[in-house]
């Protein structure tokens, strides 16, 4: 492999490694977040409120703190609902347990019964009223009403529907005995959908605009996984336009979005592997969305907010539905509305590879075993078999360049280093005579690169790996720490064994590739930098991803070892000599060679033009 070819391949690998590393939030961004969080804490402390408020989870009634009530407030619209004691009602099926509170008539907490946190505790998506809010905002009698702060009354009983087809409960906010707002919650015997129908009765003359409501919804998604940094990296607000165009934001920084040009069918608060989505089939007219991160809060991943405008339907109600579910492609796909697009698989070309090719193969292999270490092994073998023709072509091209190297050294000795343009021209003449493409070893690798990057997005988003162990790796969805370190720049506070093995295998492969390509001098050692970059970039990434890269290195090495016995340097040399004997007119010039020759001619003409 000549200097230019090796340099091109090395730059490609550097770009890959740098892009992976640069996906992390910068230290400047983290510092800004810490300063902002500290300022908020100071502000709260100065106002007399605790810097990090918490809410207790209890099934018993919780009395509102006693304080004098202004009689004017009691006489205002919905004034009687400003006082009360908090009570809880539970809706439950085989999959989820939903606790409702009469304070705001909202969902107080959601537990996914079939899943646990990384430390085997009940998996509760969110909990309490301090960090989570849901309410209607409207004007009534020149007063601004926020139902999140008012007390509802229960109509009917909370039902456990684990053995029934469905159950429902109605929470009522009364203006008068004949004027009220009902929140009608429903839950089927299985599944993750919680229906919510908002039904105002007799309030057309009370509410300033009874044909549309403004909904305020916010939630602080709780930490569920081992690595908070990784969990925040893959947490974002997703939303789907009514024409099924799914977007997301807030994964890398605090952001806000204002959407008014198209209707939004659903909004989802996703915390890596779990999400809560609010959906309406008719679409929200407007949506103001926001994501913020408090880096000092070790209990919550991110704070997510949505302010939505919804019009009344033909029946005079506002139909909604919550989906509290794992971010698992197969589960979300069955719900419809393109909710499965919350499983982020990379930008458009990479998403196509993952969604159309990788995921179906992975699901197919899953039919035969639930051991995901073996599934990744089988996936790697299949992929290497499919790509083996490209691997063979790459090795063959490097072998041709190695055979040509003595002749290239002779040319370099004759021409010298003083005229690099002339040297490249002579190299191109040699390539043309020998019928060799100098980029033949790089192009097959370049074709494989989208697959490598696609897997980089596929494994961290794959819910199936969560909590799955293999060998010493207790959880394939996060890193496998073997050593705890002080926080070291570029490396972090731990060392992942599988990442170390992947790095070592890459270094060994680089050594043998240098032997095949015949690289010498600085070019012999420069390729060793890339594996070191990968060590720092991938040390905190899932062990399942590093395991795949490690296996890919092993199988690539095995393929090259076998191909080595199939490729005879003497035959290659003989073929090159035969090519040289062919008449120039009959030799086919590649597009690359033609462009290089033209470029060399233009460079050679420049000095002559300057002299004139």
PyMOL commands that set and color helices and strands:
alter all, ss='L'
color gray80, all
select helices_A, chain A and resi 3-22+27-46+71-75+79-82+147-149+228-233+329-335+339-342+348-366+372-415+420-434+440-460+463-465+497-517+522-526+528-538+543-566+569-581+584-586+591-611
alter helices_A, ss='H'
color red, helices_A
select strands_A, chain A and resi 62-63+85-86+88-92+96-101+107-116+122-127+133-140+143-146+153-155+166-176+179-188+193-201+212-222+235-241+246-249+255-259+264-271+274-284+286-292+300-311+318-326+481-488+492-496
alter strands_A, ss='S'
color yellow, strands_A
deselect
rebuild
show_as cartoon
